[in-house]
Structure formats: structure tokens, C-alpha cells
């Protein structure tokens, strides 16, 4: 697993709802992590939740939830002594 995949799945795994969101830029482009999250979605590690307006004007967020498969991928990376 690549470092950015572990980072993104880890963020989703530690959140209370098991979700990760990213904010669309003011020029309506998505940060690089959007493409990375889509790849994790296609691999079955994340499930698309949707887009929604944030609590402030002009903020749109894309959200994914970690799947059991995504949690298992993270668990497979843990050292044996911490399991």
C-alpha cells in the first residue's frame, strides 16, 4: 500500500463516523487527494457517500466512508505485537 493510501484510509478509520471528506477549491477544482480517494473507492476500501455544502458559504465537500475491506487492509499493515 502506498503512503498516501495508508494516510487517507487511516484518517477515515480514526474518525468517529469512519468518514473522510475533502473540500473543493474556490475555482471548483478538487485537490489531488480526490483522485486518490476515488481509486480507493474503486478498490473497495472506501464507499462514496456524496457531496454536500459545508457550513460556510462556497464550501462543497466530497465524502467517503471506510469499508470493512479498507479496515482489513489497514489491519494487515499493523505489526503483529500491536494487534
Biopython code that builds the backbone (N, CA, C, O; Angstrom):
import numpy as np
from Bio.PDB.StructureBuilder import StructureBuilder

atoms = [
    (1, "UNK", "N", (0.857, -1.170, 0.000)),
    (1, "UNK", "CA", (0.000, 0.000, 0.000)),
    (1, "UNK", "C", (0.902, 1.232, 0.000)),
    (1, "UNK", "O", (1.903, 1.286, 0.714)),
    (2, "UNK", "N", (0.534, 2.202, -0.801)),
    (2, "UNK", "CA", (1.318, 3.431, -0.874)),
    (2, "UNK", "C", (1.046, 4.305, 0.345)),
    (2, "UNK", "O", (0.014, 4.169, 1.003)),
    (3, "UNK", "N", (1.979, 5.196, 0.633)),
    (3, "UNK", "CA", (1.888, 6.042, 1.814)),
    (3, "UNK", "C", (0.602, 6.878, 1.830)),
    (3, "UNK", "O", (-0.037, 7.009, 2.874)),
    (4, "UNK", "N", (0.223, 7.442, 0.676)),
    (4, "UNK", "CA", (-0.989, 8.274, 0.658)),
    (4, "UNK", "C", (-2.245, 7.430, 0.873)),
    (4, "UNK", "O", (-3.219, 7.915, 1.447)),
    (5, "UNK", "N", (-2.236, 6.176, 0.421)),
    (5, "UNK", "CA", (-3.382, 5.297, 0.656)),
    (5, "UNK", "C", (-3.528, 5.006, 2.144)),
    (5, "UNK", "O", (-4.629, 5.064, 2.692)),
    (6, "UNK", "N", (-2.423, 4.696, 2.786)),
    (6, "UNK", "CA", (-2.447, 4.432, 4.227)),
    (6, "UNK", "C", (-2.890, 5.679, 4.993)),
    (6, "UNK", "O", (-3.671, 5.589, 5.939)),
    (7, "UNK", "N", (-2.386, 6.841, 4.578)),
    (7, "UNK", "CA", (-2.743, 8.102, 5.243)),
    (7, "UNK", "C", (-4.236, 8.360, 5.134)),
    (7, "UNK", "O", (-4.879, 8.678, 6.134)),
    (8, "UNK", "N", (-4.798, 8.231, 3.938)),
    (8, "UNK", "CA", (-6.216, 8.518, 3.732)),
    (8, "UNK", "C", (-7.114, 7.502, 4.424)),
    (8, "UNK", "O", (-8.102, 7.877, 5.056)),
    (9, "UNK", "N", (-6.782, 6.225, 4.311)),
    (9, "UNK", "CA", (-7.574, 5.198, 4.999)),
    (9, "UNK", "C", (-7.466, 5.362, 6.516)),
    (9, "UNK", "O", (-8.446, 5.171, 7.235)),
    (10, "UNK", "N", (-6.282, 5.713, 6.994)),
    (10, "UNK", "CA", (-6.090, 5.928, 8.430)),
    (10, "UNK", "C", (-6.942, 7.076, 8.950)),
    (10, "UNK", "O", (-7.513, 6.984, 10.037)),
    (11, "UNK", "N", (-7.030, 8.157, 8.181)),
    (11, "UNK", "CA", (-7.870, 9.290, 8.591)),
    (11, "UNK", "C", (-9.334, 8.884, 8.677)),
    (11, "UNK", "O", (-10.035, 9.262, 9.616)),
    (12, "UNK", "N", (-9.790, 8.117, 7.702)),
    (12, "UNK", "CA", (-11.176, 7.658, 7.729)),
    (12, "UNK", "C", (-11.401, 6.714, 8.907)),
    (12, "UNK", "O", (-12.425, 6.802, 9.585)),
    (13, "UNK", "N", (-10.463, 5.822, 9.152)),
    (13, "UNK", "CA", (-10.618, 4.812, 10.201)),
    (13, "UNK", "C", (-10.693, 5.422, 11.595)),
    (13, "UNK", "O", (-11.415, 4.909, 12.451)),
    (14, "UNK", "N", (-9.963, 6.505, 11.839)),
    (14, "UNK", "CA", (-9.954, 7.074, 13.189)),
    (14, "UNK", "C", (-11.072, 8.079, 13.424)),
    (14, "UNK", "O", (-11.294, 8.491, 14.563)),
    (15, "UNK", "N", (-11.778, 8.481, 12.379)),
    (15, "UNK", "CA", (-12.870, 9.431, 12.589)),
    (15, "UNK", "C", (-14.046, 8.724, 13.266)),
    (15, "UNK", "O", (-14.213, 7.512, 13.132)),
    (16, "UNK", "N", (-14.841, 9.478, 13.979)),
    (16, "UNK", "CA", (-15.965, 8.920, 14.728)),
    (16, "UNK", "C", (-16.939, 8.181, 13.812)),
    (16, "UNK", "O", (-17.411, 7.098, 14.157)),
    (17, "UNK", "N", (-17.241, 8.753, 12.659)),
    (17, "UNK", "CA", (-18.192, 8.139, 11.734)),
    (17, "UNK", "C", (-17.534, 7.243, 10.696)),
    (17, "UNK", "O", (-18.225, 6.644, 9.873)),
    (18, "UNK", "N", (-16.205, 7.140, 10.723)),
    (18, "UNK", "CA", (-15.498, 6.329, 9.734)),
    (18, "UNK", "C", (-15.512, 6.966, 8.360)),
    (18, "UNK", "O", (-15.533, 6.272, 7.343)),
    (19, "UNK", "N", (-15.499, 8.289, 8.335)),
    (19, "UNK", "CA", (-15.586, 9.005, 7.057)),
    (19, "UNK", "C", (-14.408, 9.945, 6.866)),
    (19, "UNK", "O", (-13.744, 10.367, 7.813)),
    (20, "UNK", "N", (-14.180, 10.253, 5.596)),
    (20, "UNK", "CA", (-13.176, 11.244, 5.226)),
    (20, "UNK", "C", (-13.802, 12.165, 4.184)),
    (20, "UNK", "O", (-14.486, 11.710, 3.267)),
    (21, "UNK", "N", (-13.559, 13.464, 4.338)),
    (21, "UNK", "CA", (-14.095, 14.462, 3.412)),
    (21, "UNK", "C", (-12.977, 15.373, 2.946)),
    (21, "UNK", "O", (-12.012, 15.624, 3.668)),
    (22, "UNK", "N", (-13.127, 15.864, 1.720)),
    (22, "UNK", "CA", (-12.201, 16.877, 1.217)),
    (22, "UNK", "C", (-13.022, 18.024, 0.636)),
    (22, "UNK", "O", (-14.133, 17.836, 0.142)),
    (23, "UNK", "N", (-12.441, 19.208, 0.711)),
    (23, "UNK", "CA", (-13.140, 20.422, 0.269)),
    (23, "UNK", "C", (-12.725, 20.801, -1.146)),
    (23, "UNK", "O", (-11.545, 20.783, -1.497)),
    (24, "UNK", "N", (-13.714, 21.140, -1.935)),
    (24, "UNK", "CA", (-13.479, 21.630, -3.290)),
    (24, "UNK", "C", (-12.875, 23.029, -3.202)),
    (24, "UNK", "O", (-13.256, 23.819, -2.339)),
    (25, "UNK", "N", (-11.943, 23.332, -4.086)),
    (25, "UNK", "CA", (-11.309, 24.650, -4.072)),
    (25, "UNK", "C", (-12.280, 25.710, -4.601)),
    (25, "UNK", "O", (-13.261, 25.372, -5.263)),
    (26, "UNK", "N", (-12.016, 26.980, -4.316)),
    (26, "UNK", "CA", (-12.912, 28.048, -4.792)),
    (26, "UNK", "C", (-13.097, 28.073, -6.309)),
    (26, "UNK", "O", (-14.133, 28.527, -6.795)),
    (27, "UNK", "N", (-12.105, 27.591, -7.065)),
    (27, "UNK", "CA", (-12.251, 27.567, -8.524)),
    (27, "UNK", "C", (-12.931, 26.272, -9.009)),
    (27, "UNK", "O", (-12.889, 25.946, -10.196)),
    (28, "UNK", "N", (-13.552, 25.547, -8.077)),
    (28, "UNK", "CA", (-14.340, 24.336, -8.314)),
    (28, "UNK", "C", (-13.511, 23.130, -8.737)),
    (28, "UNK", "O", (-14.050, 22.157, -9.264)),
    (29, "UNK", "N", (-12.210, 23.192, -8.507)),
    (29, "UNK", "CA", (-11.347, 22.035, -8.755)),
    (29, "UNK", "C", (-11.255, 21.220, -7.465)),
    (29, "UNK", "O", (-11.551, 21.717, -6.378)),
    (30, "UNK", "N", (-10.844, 19.976, -7.602)),
    (30, "UNK", "CA", (-10.660, 19.117, -6.429)),
    (30, "UNK", "C", (-9.175, 18.957, -6.157)),
    (30, "UNK", "O", (-8.380, 18.894, -7.094)),
    (31, "UNK", "N", (-8.786, 18.891, -4.883)),
    (31, "UNK", "CA", (-7.377, 18.629, -4.557)),
    (31, "UNK", "C", (-6.948, 17.254, -5.069)),
    (31, "UNK", "O", (-7.790, 16.421, -5.404)),
    (32, "UNK", "N", (-5.660, 17.024, -5.127)),
    (32, "UNK", "CA", (-5.101, 15.771, -5.623)),
    (32, "UNK", "C", (-5.655, 14.551, -4.874)),
    (32, "UNK", "O", (-5.820, 13.484, -5.464)),
    (33, "UNK", "N", (-5.940, 14.709, -3.585)),
    (33, "UNK", "CA", (-6.461, 13.581, -2.812)),
    (33, "UNK", "C", (-7.813, 13.086, -3.327)),
    (33, "UNK", "O", (-8.181, 11.942, -3.059)),
    (34, "UNK", "N", (-8.555, 13.907, -4.050)),
    (34, "UNK", "CA", (-9.845, 13.469, -4.599)),
    (34, "UNK", "C", (-9.632, 12.273, -5.523)),
    (34, "UNK", "O", (-10.352, 11.279, -5.424)),
    (35, "UNK", "N", (-8.663, 12.359, -6.408)),
    (35, "UNK", "CA", (-8.379, 11.245, -7.324)),
    (35, "UNK", "C", (-7.896, 10.019, -6.552)),
    (35, "UNK", "O", (-8.238, 8.889, -6.899)),
    (36, "UNK", "N", (-7.112, 10.239, -5.520)),
    (36, "UNK", "CA", (-6.626, 9.128, -4.702)),
    (36, "UNK", "C", (-7.778, 8.447, -3.970)),
    (36, "UNK", "O", (-7.813, 7.222, -3.862)),
    (37, "UNK", "N", (-8.711, 9.238, -3.472)),
    (37, "UNK", "CA", (-9.878, 8.673, -2.785)),
    (37, "UNK", "C", (-10.758, 7.901, -3.757)),
    (37, "UNK", "O", (-11.320, 6.867, -3.397)),
    (38, "UNK", "N", (-10.883, 8.389, -4.974)),
    (38, "UNK", "CA", (-11.661, 7.660, -5.985)),
    (38, "UNK", "C", (-11.030, 6.306, -6.305)),
    (38, "UNK", "O", (-11.739, 5.321, -6.511)),
    (39, "UNK", "N", (-9.702, 6.260, -6.346)),
    (39, "UNK", "CA", (-9.012, 4.984, -6.575)),
    (39, "UNK", "C", (-9.269, 4.007, -5.427)),
    (39, "UNK", "O", (-9.492, 2.818, -5.654)),
    (40, "UNK", "N", (-9.237, 4.514, -4.200)),
    (40, "UNK", "CA", (-9.537, 3.664, -3.049)),
    (40, "UNK", "C", (-10.994, 3.194, -3.076)),
    (40, "UNK", "O", (-11.302, 2.084, -2.643)),
    (41, "UNK", "N", (-11.875, 4.036, -3.581)),
    (41, "UNK", "CA", (-13.280, 3.654, -3.741)),
    (41, "UNK", "C", (-13.391, 2.502, -4.751)),
    (41, "UNK", "O", (-14.065, 1.506, -4.488)),
    (42, "UNK", "N", (-12.735, 2.643, -5.893)),
    (42, "UNK", "CA", (-12.790, 1.596, -6.915)),
    (42, "UNK", "C", (-12.177, 0.288, -6.431)),
    (42, "UNK", "O", (-12.577, -0.790, -6.872)),
    (43, "UNK", "N", (-11.212, 0.380, -5.528)),
    (43, "UNK", "CA", (-10.578, -0.818, -4.974)),
    (43, "UNK", "C", (-11.427, -1.463, -3.882)),
    (43, "UNK", "O", (-11.112, -2.561, -3.424)),
    (44, "UNK", "N", (-12.497, -0.795, -3.460)),
    (44, "UNK", "CA", (-13.377, -1.349, -2.442)),
    (44, "UNK", "C", (-13.021, -0.971, -1.018)),
    (44, "UNK", "O", (-13.660, -1.446, -0.080)),
    (45, "UNK", "N", (-12.007, -0.117, -0.833)),
    (45, "UNK", "CA", (-11.588, 0.291, 0.504)),
    (45, "UNK", "C", (-12.444, 1.417, 1.069)),
    (45, "UNK", "O", (-12.525, 1.586, 2.285)),
    (46, "UNK", "N", (-13.079, 2.183, 0.194)),
    (46, "UNK", "CA", (-13.960, 3.276, 0.590)),
    (46, "UNK", "C", (-15.273, 3.158, -0.170)),
    (46, "UNK", "O", (-15.336, 2.570, -1.250)),
    (47, "UNK", "N", (-16.322, 3.730, 0.421)),
    (47, "UNK", "CA", (-17.626, 3.793, -0.244)),
    (47, "UNK", "C", (-18.019, 5.260, -0.369)),
    (47, "UNK", "O", (-17.930, 6.021, 0.595)),
    (48, "UNK", "N", (-18.450, 5.644, -1.555)),
    (48, "UNK", "CA", (-18.859, 7.017, -1.829)),
    (48, "UNK", "C", (-20.103, 7.348, -1.016)),
    (48, "UNK", "O", (-21.075, 6.593, -1.030)),
    (49, "UNK", "N", (-20.077, 8.471, -0.308)),
    (49, "UNK", "CA", (-21.227, 8.942, 0.450)),
    (49, "UNK", "C", (-21.940, 10.034, -0.335)),
    (49, "UNK", "O", (-23.168, 10.028, -0.431)),
    (50, "UNK", "N", (-21.169, 10.987, -0.906)),
    (50, "UNK", "CA", (-21.749, 12.041, -1.720)),
    (50, "UNK", "C", (-21.065, 13.373, -1.502)),
    (50, "UNK", "O", (-20.059, 13.469, -0.798)),
    (51, "UNK", "N", (-21.625, 14.394, -2.116)),
    (51, "UNK", "CA", (-21.132, 15.755, -1.916)),
    (51, "UNK", "C", (-22.192, 16.537, -1.165)),
    (51, "UNK", "O", (-23.385, 16.253, -1.265)),
    (52, "UNK", "N", (-21.742, 17.518, -0.418)),
    (52, "UNK", "CA", (-22.677, 18.375, 0.308)),
    (52, "UNK", "C", (-22.042, 19.729, 0.562)),
    (52, "UNK", "O", (-20.820, 19.870, 0.602)),
    (53, "UNK", "N", (-22.896, 20.708, 0.730)),
    (53, "UNK", "CA", (-22.422, 22.048, 1.049)),
    (53, "UNK", "C", (-21.967, 22.061, 2.498)),
    (53, "UNK", "O", (-22.590, 21.458, 3.372)),
    (54, "UNK", "N", (-20.877, 22.756, 2.727)),
    (54, "UNK", "CA", (-20.352, 22.867, 4.079)),
    (54, "UNK", "C", (-21.086, 23.926, 4.874)),
    (54, "UNK", "O", (-22.020, 24.557, 4.378)),
    (55, "UNK", "N", (-20.663, 24.115, 6.098)),
    (55, "UNK", "CA", (-21.339, 25.075, 6.974)),
    (55, "UNK", "C", (-21.087, 26.538, 6.618)),
    (55, "UNK", "O", (-21.723, 27.427, 7.183)),
    (56, "UNK", "N", (-20.177, 26.794, 5.701)),
    (56, "UNK", "CA", (-19.911, 28.177, 5.319)),
    (56, "UNK", "C", (-20.125, 28.363, 3.815)),
    (56, "UNK", "O", (-20.116, 27.396, 3.054)),
    (57, "UNK", "N", (-20.312, 29.573, 3.411)),
    (57, "UNK", "CA", (-20.617, 29.895, 2.022)),
    (57, "UNK", "C", (-19.483, 29.449, 1.104)),
    (57, "UNK", "O", (-18.309, 29.684, 1.388)),
    (58, "UNK", "N", (-19.850, 28.804, 0.002)),
    (58, "UNK", "CA", (-18.876, 28.414, -1.010)),
    (58, "UNK", "C", (-18.142, 27.118, -0.761)),
    (58, "UNK", "O", (-17.286, 26.735, -1.559)),
    (59, "UNK", "N", (-18.446, 26.441, 0.307)),
    (59, "UNK", "CA", (-17.737, 25.207, 0.616)),
    (59, "UNK", "C", (-18.523, 23.982, 0.175)),
    (59, "UNK", "O", (-19.652, 23.773, 0.619)),
    (60, "UNK", "N", (-17.936, 23.178, -0.690)),
    (60, "UNK", "CA", (-18.529, 21.909, -1.102)),
    (60, "UNK", "C", (-17.549, 20.810, -0.727)),
    (60, "UNK", "O", (-16.353, 20.911, -1.001)),
    (61, "UNK", "N", (-18.063, 19.764, -0.098)),
    (61, "UNK", "CA", (-17.238, 18.663, 0.373)),
    (61, "UNK", "C", (-17.658, 17.355, -0.275)),
    (61, "UNK", "O", (-18.848, 17.086, -0.437)),
    (62, "UNK", "N", (-16.680, 16.547, -0.643)),
    (62, "UNK", "CA", (-16.908, 15.177, -1.119)),
    (62, "UNK", "C", (-16.564, 14.259, 0.049)),
    (62, "UNK", "O", (-15.554, 14.451, 0.726)),
    (63, "UNK", "N", (-17.416, 13.259, 0.276)),
    (63, "UNK", "CA", (-17.248, 12.400, 1.455)),
    (63, "UNK", "C", (-17.293, 10.927, 1.076)),
    (63, "UNK", "O", (-18.092, 10.505, 0.240)),
    (64, "UNK", "N", (-16.415, 10.156, 1.709)),
    (64, "UNK", "CA", (-16.366, 8.705, 1.570)),
    (64, "UNK", "C", (-16.370, 8.093, 2.962)),
    (64, "UNK", "O", (-15.963, 8.731, 3.933)),
    (65, "UNK", "N", (-16.836, 6.842, 3.054)),
    (65, "UNK", "CA", (-16.801, 6.072, 4.303)),
    (65, "UNK", "C", (-15.899, 4.859, 4.103)),
    (65, "UNK", "O", (-15.906, 4.235, 3.042)),
    (66, "UNK", "N", (-15.133, 4.539, 5.123)),
    (66, "UNK", "CA", (-14.261, 3.370, 5.029)),
    (66, "UNK", "C", (-15.112, 2.105, 5.088)),
    (66, "UNK", "O", (-16.097, 2.046, 5.824)),
    (67, "UNK", "N", (-14.737, 1.116, 4.327)),
    (67, "UNK", "CA", (-15.450, -0.161, 4.289)),
    (67, "UNK", "C", (-14.723, -1.178, 5.169)),
    (67, "UNK", "O", (-13.618, -0.926, 5.649)),
    (68, "UNK", "N", (-15.360, -2.324, 5.369)),
    (68, "UNK", "CA", (-14.715, -3.407, 6.116)),
    (68, "UNK", "C", (-13.429, -3.832, 5.410)),
    (68, "UNK", "O", (-12.437, -4.155, 6.062)),
    (69, "UNK", "N", (-13.450, -3.831, 4.095)),
    (69, "UNK", "CA", (-12.254, -4.182, 3.322)),
    (69, "UNK", "C", (-11.133, -3.174, 3.563)),
    (69, "UNK", "O", (-9.968, -3.553, 3.677)),
    (70, "UNK", "N", (-11.485, -1.894, 3.639)),
    (70, "UNK", "CA", (-10.488, -0.861, 3.914)),
    (70, "UNK", "C", (-9.887, -1.014, 5.301)),
    (70, "UNK", "O", (-8.679, -0.860, 5.478)),
    (71, "UNK", "N", (-10.731, -1.317, 6.291)),
    (71, "UNK", "CA", (-10.223, -1.545, 7.652)),
    (71, "UNK", "C", (-9.308, -2.775, 7.689)),
    (71, "UNK", "O", (-8.290, -2.784, 8.380)),
    (72, "UNK", "N", (-9.685, -3.802, 6.940)),
    (72, "UNK", "CA", (-8.858, -5.012, 6.888)),
    (72, "UNK", "C", (-7.496, -4.717, 6.263)),
    (72, "UNK", "O", (-6.477, -5.230, 6.724)),
    (73, "UNK", "N", (-7.476, -3.893, 5.220)),
    (73, "UNK", "CA", (-6.200, -3.519, 4.592)),
    (73, "UNK", "C", (-5.299, -2.814, 5.587)),
    (73, "UNK", "O", (-4.093, -3.062, 5.621)),
    (74, "UNK", "N", (-5.879, -1.929, 6.404)),
    (74, "UNK", "CA", (-5.086, -1.250, 7.427)),
    (74, "UNK", "C", (-4.625, -2.236, 8.490)),
    (74, "UNK", "O", (-3.484, -2.170, 8.948)),
    (75, "UNK", "N", (-5.507, -3.148, 8.886)),
    (75, "UNK", "CA", (-5.155, -4.147, 9.893)),
    (75, "UNK", "C", (-4.034, -5.051, 9.437)),
    (75, "UNK", "O", (-3.206, -5.469, 10.246)),
    (76, "UNK", "N", (-3.994, -5.359, 8.155)),
    (76, "UNK", "CA", (-2.934, -6.206, 7.609)),
    (76, "UNK", "C", (-1.569, -5.528, 7.690)),
    (76, "UNK", "O", (-0.536, -6.196, 7.642)),
    (77, "UNK", "N", (-1.566, -4.202, 7.812)),
    (77, "UNK", "CA", (-0.298, -3.467, 7.857)),
    (77, "UNK", "C", (0.241, -3.301, 9.271)),
    (77, "UNK", "O", (1.402, -2.934, 9.450)),
    (78, "UNK", "N", (-0.603, -3.572, 10.293)),
    (78, "UNK", "CA", (-0.169, -3.402, 11.677)),
    (78, "UNK", "C", (0.847, -4.478, 12.045)),
    (78, "UNK", "O", (0.726, -5.625, 11.616)),
    (79, "UNK", "N", (1.838, -4.110, 12.832)),
    (79, "UNK", "CA", (2.768, -5.134, 13.329)),
    (79, "UNK", "C", (2.017, -6.124, 14.222)),
    (79, "UNK", "O", (1.063, -5.744, 14.900)),
    (80, "UNK", "N", (2.430, -7.359, 14.225)),
    (80, "UNK", "CA", (1.756, -8.418, 14.991)),
    (80, "UNK", "C", (1.614, -8.067, 16.471)),
    (80, "UNK", "O", (0.580, -8.358, 17.072)),
    (81, "UNK", "N", (2.632, -7.447, 17.068)),
    (81, "UNK", "CA", (2.589, -7.204, 18.508)),
    (81, "UNK", "C", (1.558, -6.157, 18.902)),
    (81, "UNK", "O", (1.212, -6.082, 20.080)),
    (82, "UNK", "N", (1.047, -5.343, 17.976)),
    (82, "UNK", "CA", (0.053, -4.325, 18.324)),
    (82, "UNK", "C", (-1.370, -4.793, 18.067)),
    (82, "UNK", "O", (-2.310, -4.055, 18.361)),
    (83, "UNK", "N", (-1.561, -5.975, 17.536)),
    (83, "UNK", "CA", (-2.905, -6.476, 17.252)),
    (83, "UNK", "C", (-3.566, -7.018, 18.475)),
    (83, "UNK", "O", (-4.705, -7.480, 18.407)),
]
sb = StructureBuilder()
sb.init_structure("model")
sb.init_model(0)
sb.init_chain("A")
sb.init_seg("    ")
for serial, (resi, resn, name, xyz) in enumerate(atoms, 1):
    if name == "N":
        sb.init_residue(resn, " ", resi, " ")
    sb.init_atom(name, np.array(xyz, "f"), 0.0, 1.0, " ", f" {name:<3s}", serial, name[0])
structure = sb.get_structure()
